Amino acid sequence: MKEPTKIFFDTAPIIYYIEDNQIFASKVEKLLEKFEKQKLMINSIVYTELCIKPKRENNKQLIFLFDDFLNNLRFEILTIDKKCAIIAIDLMAKYQQIKTVDAIHIASAIAHNCDTFVTNDKQLKQIKEINILVLSEIEN
């Protein structure tokens, strides 16, 4: 199997890494090392999801940590456009249990030619349009 060139990260893996989750932080770290030469991507909704809780709690330090992490690893923050919306609609029509926000994340990845979508949501494994990499399924 060829090495992916563009990797989209869902919200949870980034939170696990920054907040040093006992179970998943090391798995995310290994993925980041493995993908150090690839393009890493999120969309503006992932960024919103990362920052909303610390903003509500007035935790400026955590927002800084998220920003620093994204900047240091040169994550590209993708915008959501009509092409993404159409792909999300197609995904939700085909996979009826998928949540709108998940469909938008995956649609962003597909629209921007990502090879892999990193998440910890096992339900998303049903999606065949992109390689779904689930953290809980990665060996330590």
Secondary structure, DSSP 8 states (H G I E B T S, - for coil): ----SEEEE-HHHHHHHHTT-TTTHHHHHHHHHHTTTSEEEEEHHHHHHHHHHHHHTT-HHHHHHHHHHHHHTT-EEE---HHHHHHHHHHHHHSTT--HHHHHHHHHHHHTT-SEEEES-GGGGG--SSEEEEGGGS--
